[in-house]
């Protein structure tokens, strides 16, 4: 599929940089936008949009276009989308809106269907691609050829995003980011509070708690981002407390909005009303393009995830919900080497996924897979050493899986090397943030 060059004058940008010399006047270079196809897998495709400032700096951008009927916007990243039916309106995130003269920023998105974007505008002015003819004021037109490939799955958010118990005051997100360079984290857990379907952190801390929101904002100032995780081992689950699809949908959206996230993780370690949950997740995903992951229990090293988890994914697949499948490679029966046992779970889970999504390629399935070990001493006695974690990393690297994580950032230190299980240390001898530093370079 050929790329489409979309070049437009940015709205409200003054014409500057004019000069008169020997009777000649040179116009300023306008800002431009380029949409290109990164990959196409038949039933959908992945696009990249690059916005480049002209000879004048810009402090914000808006790219809008229409998708034809039959094509649906899916996940997106590095922008915010506020669609109206088939009309898509993407605006910059807080970290990529200000562009110096000649500088560029980009965002991407996934479309289900074959229809292409049309009627594109950059900052209110018509673009030159899609169904709109080139503007007579366009000064430069460039044709770019992009090689189309098959088998590339939808994006799955951050490639490495360790869990952090956000109810704990330390360590802070920004402190970890400064110490390690790791800037993506999964916040655990958004739960219902004692009044019912009211979202809170850990079931007790208000959703807009000043400390937590301040931590997230400090991380964002460093270029970071967060995923919101619901559920977990203790509850009370929003999924069980919010009694309808609409109530649960609203709860999910409140949690995402509170921290400015568009990535949602649902950690299921108890029974849930599967149909209600998947309908709510689908509503959020369709409305916002939200990345959704299911973090699920493992039954055994050669079996994969447990039967109830399989049934959740079967229902999700039947509804067209796009999910990343994230088995918790912790606390399950195994024989032999613990690192290889976790790898065995990964392969077994891929087999289960193949039966749930039979028309999906192996490459796509691998990119829909996440893996989350518990670093150090696990609750059931197995020990995830750095060597065992390396086995998981090596599998991820050779198979290009969608995501790595671990439980948890607060445990990533050697403050209690005596072998106990603690929320604030790993129980093994290690350096501070050894596991973050091991995984932080993973990029799929």
C-alpha positions in Angstrom: 0.0 0.0 0.0 1.4 3.4 -0.9 2.0 6.0 1.7 -0.1 9.2 1.5 1.7 12.5 1.8 -0.5 15.0 3.5 0.9 18.5 3.5 -1.1 21.5 4.8 -0.7 25.0 6.0 -1.2 25.0 9.8 -4.1 27.1 10.9 -3.5 30.3 12.7 0.2 30.2 12.0 1.5 33.6 11.0 3.6 33.9 7.9 7.0 34.9 9.2 10.5 34.8 8.0 9.7 36.9 4.9 12.5 38.9 3.6 13.1 41.2 0.7 16.4 41.1 -1.1 17.0 42.4 -4.6 13.2 42.6 -5.1 12.6 38.9 -4.2 10.2 37.6 -1.4 10.5 34.1 0.1 7.5 32.6 1.9 7.8 30.7 5.1 7.8 26.9 5.0 4.4 25.7 6.2 3.9 22.9 8.8 3.0 19.5 7.3 1.6 16.1 8.2 2.4 12.8 6.6 0.3 9.6 7.1 2.0 6.4 6.1 1.1 2.7 6.5 3.4 0.8 8.8 1.7 -2.5 8.2 -1.4 -4.2 6.8 -2.8 -7.6 7.8 -5.8 -7.8 5.5 -8.6 -7.1 8.0 -6.9 -4.0 9.3 -3.8 -1.8 9.2 -1.5 0.3 11.3 -0.7 3.9 10.5 1.9 6.5 11.5 1.3 10.2 11.3 4.3 12.6 11.4 3.7 16.3 12.0 6.6 18.6 11.1 6.7 22.3 12.1 7.7 24.6 9.2 9.8 27.7 9.6 7.8 28.7 12.6 7.6 26.8 15.9 4.2 25.5 16.9 2.8 25.0 20.4 0.1 22.4 19.7 -1.3 20.4 16.8 -4.6 18.8 15.8 -4.9 16.2 13.0 -8.5 15.2 12.0 -9.9 13.0 9.3 -12.8 10.7 8.5 -12.9 6.9 8.3 -15.4 5.4 5.9 -18.3 3.3 7.1 -17.1 -0.3 7.8 -13.7 0.9 9.2 -13.3 1.3 13.0 -10.6 3.1 14.9 -8.8 0.9 17.3 -5.8 1.5 19.6 -3.7 4.6 19.3 -0.7 6.0 21.0 1.2 9.3 21.5 -2.0 11.4 20.9 -5.4 11.9 22.3 -8.5 11.1 20.2 -11.9 12.7 20.7 -13.9 11.1 17.8 -17.4 11.9 16.7 -18.9 8.9 14.9 -16.5 8.3 12.0 -14.7 11.7 12.4 -11.4 11.3 14.2 -9.8 14.3 16.0 -6.3 13.7 17.3 -4.5 16.2 19.4 -1.0 16.2 20.9 -0.1 14.8 24.3 1.5 17.0 26.9 5.0 15.9 25.8 4.9 16.2 22.0 2.8 19.3 21.2 5.5 22.0 21.2 7.7 21.7 18.2 10.6 24.0 17.3 10.9 25.2 13.7 11.6 22.1 11.5 11.1 19.6 14.4 8.7 16.6 14.1 6.4 14.6 16.3 4.5 11.5 15.5 1.6 9.3 16.7 0.1 6.1 15.5 -3.2 4.2 15.4 -4.8 1.0 14.4 -7.8 0.6 12.1 -10.1 -2.4 11.8 -11.2 -2.6 8.1 -9.7 -1.6 4.8 -11.1 1.9 4.4 -8.5 4.7 4.4 -8.5 8.1 6.1 -10.0 10.9 4.1 -10.6 14.7 4.4 -7.6 15.1 6.5 -6.9 18.5 8.2 -3.9 19.8 10.1 -4.8 22.6 12.5 -8.0 23.3 10.6 -6.6 23.4 7.0 -7.2 20.8 4.3 -4.5 18.2 3.7 -3.5 17.0 0.3 -4.2 13.3 0.6 -7.2 11.1 0.9 -10.3 12.3 -1.0 -9.2 16.0 -0.8 -7.2 17.3 -3.8 -3.9 19.0 -3.1 -4.3 22.7 -2.0 -3.2 25.3 -4.5 -1.1 26.8 -1.7 1.0 23.7 -1.1 4.6 24.5 -1.8 6.1 21.0 -1.5 4.8 17.5 -2.4 6.8 14.4 -1.6 5.9 10.8 -2.4 7.0 8.2 0.0 6.7 4.4 -0.6 6.1 2.2 2.4 6.5 -1.6 2.2 3.4 -3.3 3.4 3.9 -6.4 5.5 1.5 -8.9 7.0 1.3 -10.5 10.4 1.9 -7.4 12.4 -0.6 -7.2 15.3 -2.2 -4.2 17.0 0.0 -2.2 19.3 -0.1 -3.3 23.0 1.1 -0.2 24.8 4.4 0.0 26.7 6.6 -3.0 26.0 7.8 -3.0 29.6 5.6 -1.7 32.4 6.2 -3.1 35.9 3.5 -3.1 38.5 3.8 -0.7 41.4 1.6 -0.6 44.5 0.5 3.0 44.2 -1.1 2.9 47.6 2.4 2.9 49.1 4.1 6.3 49.5 7.5 5.0 48.5 9.2 4.5 46.1 7.7 7.3 44.0 7.3 7.0 40.3 9.6 9.9 39.5 12.3 8.7 41.9 12.3 5.3 40.2 12.3 6.9 36.7 15.3 9.1 37.6 17.2 6.2 39.2 16.7 3.8 36.3 15.4 5.6 33.2 12.3 3.5 33.3 9.3 5.7 32.5 6.3 3.4 32.1 4.5 1.8 35.1 1.3 -0.1 35.9 -0.6 1.3 38.8 -2.1 -1.3 41.1 -5.0 -1.4 41.9 -8.1 0.6 41.1 -10.8 -1.0 43.2 -14.3 -0.3 44.5 -14.5 1.5 47.9 -16.8 0.7 50.8 -19.7 2.7 49.3 -20.0 0.5 46.2 -19.1 1.3 42.6 -16.8 4.2 43.4 -13.3 3.9 42.1 -10.5 4.2 44.6 -6.9 3.2 44.9 -6.7 0.0 46.9 -10.3 0.3 47.9 -9.5 3.1 50.4 -7.6 6.0 48.8 -9.7 8.5 46.8 -9.2 8.4 43.0 -8.0 12.0 42.9 -5.7 11.7 45.9 -3.2 14.6 45.8 -0.1 12.4 46.4 -0.9 9.9 43.7 -2.0 12.5 41.1 1.2 14.4 41.9 3.3 11.4 41.4 1.8 10.7 38.1 2.2 14.3 37.0 5.8 14.2 38.1 6.4 11.1 36.0 4.7 12.7 33.0 6.9 15.7 33.3 9.8 13.3 32.7 8.1 11.9 29.6 6.5 8.9 31.4 3.1 7.2 31.2 1.0 4.8 33.3 -1.4 1.9 32.8 -4.3 1.6 35.3 -4.7 -1.9 36.7 -8.0 -3.1 38.3 -8.7 -6.3 40.3 -5.8 -8.1 41.8 -5.6 -10.6 44.7 -7.8 -8.9 47.3 -10.5 -6.7 45.8 -13.2 -5.4 46.2 -13.4 -5.6 42.4 -15.1 -2.9 40.4 -16.0 -5.8 38.1 -18.1 -7.4 40.8 -19.4 -4.2 42.5 -20.5 -2.2 39.5 -23.8 -3.9 38.6 -24.2 -3.0 35.0 -22.3 -2.5 31.8 -22.8 1.3 31.8 -21.7 1.6 35.5 -18.6 -0.4 34.9 -17.8 1.4 31.7 -18.1 4.7 33.6 -15.8 3.4 36.4 -13.1 2.4 34.0 -13.3 5.7 32.2 -13.0 7.6 35.6 -10.0 5.6 36.5 -8.3 6.3 33.2 -9.2 10.0 33.2 -7.9 10.5 36.8 -4.3 9.8 35.7 -4.5 10.7 32.0 -4.1 7.1 30.7 -5.5 5.2 27.8 -4.1 1.8 28.9 -6.2 -0.5 31.1 -5.1 -3.8 32.7 -7.7 -6.1 34.3 -6.1 -8.5 36.8 -8.5 -11.4 37.4 -7.8 -13.6 40.4 -11.5 -14.2 41.3 -14.8 -14.9 39.6 -16.2 -12.0 37.6 -19.4 -11.6 35.4 -17.5 -12.2 32.2 -20.1 -10.9 29.7 -20.6 -7.6 31.7 -16.9 -7.0 32.0 -16.1 -7.7 28.3 -19.0 -5.5 27.2 -17.7 -2.6 29.4 -14.2 -3.1 28.1 -15.4 -3.1 24.5 -17.4 0.1 25.1 -14.3 1.8 26.5 -12.0 0.5 23.7 -14.4 1.6 20.9 -15.0 5.0 22.4 -11.3 5.8 23.3 -9.1 3.3 21.4 -7.9 2.0 24.8 -5.3 -0.6 25.0 -6.7 -3.5 27.2 -4.8 -6.3 28.8 -6.1 -9.3 30.8 -3.7 -10.5 33.6 -4.6 -14.0 34.3 -3.9 -17.0 36.6 -1.7 -19.9 35.5 -2.9 -23.5 36.1 0.4 -25.2 35.4 3.6 -25.0 33.4 2.4 -27.3 30.7 -1.3 -26.2 30.7 -1.1 -22.4 30.6 -3.8 -20.2 32.1 -6.7 -21.7 34.0 -10.1 -22.7 32.4 -12.0 -19.7 33.7 -9.3 -17.4 32.2 -9.7 -19.2 28.9 -13.5 -18.7 29.0 -12.9 -14.9 29.6 -10.8 -14.7 26.5 -13.2 -16.8 24.4 -16.0 -14.3 25.3 -13.7 -11.4 24.6 -12.8 -12.8 21.2 -16.5 -13.4 20.3 -17.2 -9.7 20.9 -14.3 -8.4 18.9 -12.5 -7.0 22.0 -8.7 -6.6 21.3 -6.7 -7.8 24.3 -3.2 -8.5 25.4 -3.1 -11.9 27.3 -0.8 -11.5 30.3 -0.3 -14.8 32.3 1.0 -14.3 35.8 4.0 -16.6 35.7 4.2 -17.0 39.5 2.9 -19.4 42.2 2.1 -22.5 40.0 3.2 -26.1 40.2 6.3 -27.0 38.2 9.2 -29.4 37.9 12.8 -28.7 36.9 14.2 -25.2 36.4 12.0 -22.3 37.4 13.0 -20.0 34.6 12.3 -22.7 32.0 9.0 -23.5 33.8 7.9 -19.8 33.2 8.9 -20.2 29.5 6.8 -23.4 29.3 3.8 -21.4 30.6 4.3 -18.9 27.8 4.4 -21.6 25.1 1.3 -23.3 26.6 -0.6 -20.1 26.7 0.2 -19.4 23.1 -1.3 -22.8 22.3 -4.5 -21.8 24.1 -4.6 -18.4 22.3 -4.2 -20.2 19.0 -7.4 -22.1 19.7 -9.2 -18.9 20.7 -8.1 -16.8 17.7 -7.6 -19.6 15.0 -7.3 -17.1 12.1 -4.5 -15.1 13.8 -1.0 -15.6 12.7 1.7 -16.9 15.0 3.5 -13.6 14.9 0.3 -11.8 15.9 -0.4 -14.2 18.7 3.1 -13.7 20.1 2.7 -10.0 20.0 -0.6 -10.4 21.9 1.2 -12.1 24.7 2.5 -10.6 27.9 4.5 -12.2 30.8 4.5 -11.1 34.4 6.7 -12.9 36.9 6.9 -12.2 40.7 10.5 -11.2 41.3 12.4 -12.8 44.2 10.6 -15.1 46.6 7.1 -16.0 45.4 4.2 -16.7 47.7 4.3 -20.4 47.0 8.1 -20.7 47.6 9.6 -20.6 44.1 12.3 -18.0 43.6 12.6 -15.7 40.6 16.3 -14.9 40.6 17.9 -12.6 38.1 18.9 -15.7 36.0 15.3 -17.0 36.0 14.1 -13.5 35.0 16.7 -13.5 32.2 15.1 -16.7 30.8 11.8 -14.9 30.5 13.5 -11.9 28.9 15.3 -14.1 26.4 12.0 -15.8 25.4 10.4 -12.4 25.0 13.2 -11.1 22.9 13.3 -14.1 20.6 9.5 -14.2 20.2 8.8 -10.5 20.1 6.0 -10.7 22.6 3.8 -7.7 23.3 4.7 -6.8 26.9 6.9 -7.6 29.9 6.0 -6.7 33.5 6.7 -7.9 37.0 5.4 -7.7 40.5 6.5 -5.3 41.9 8.6 -2.1 41.8 8.5 -1.8 45.6 10.0 -5.3 46.0 12.9 -4.6 43.6 15.6 -4.3 46.2 17.7 -6.5 48.5 16.7 -5.1 51.8 15.5 -8.4 53.2 17.8 -11.1 51.7 16.8 -13.8 54.2 14.2 -15.5 52.0 10.9 -14.1 53.3 8.0 -12.8 51.2 7.5 -9.1 51.7 5.7 -6.2 49.8 8.8 -4.0 50.3 11.7 -6.3 49.3 12.4 -9.3 47.1 13.6 -11.7 49.8 16.8 -12.4 47.9 20.3 -10.8 47.7 20.2 -8.2 44.9 21.0 -4.6 44.1 18.5 -1.8 44.0 16.3 -2.1 40.9 18.2 -5.0 39.5 15.1 -6.3 37.8 14.0 -3.0 36.3 17.5 -2.5 34.9 17.4 -6.0 33.4 14.0 -5.5 31.7 14.0 -1.8 30.9 15.6 -2.1 27.5 13.0 -4.5 26.2 11.3 -3.0 23.1 9.6 -6.0 21.5 
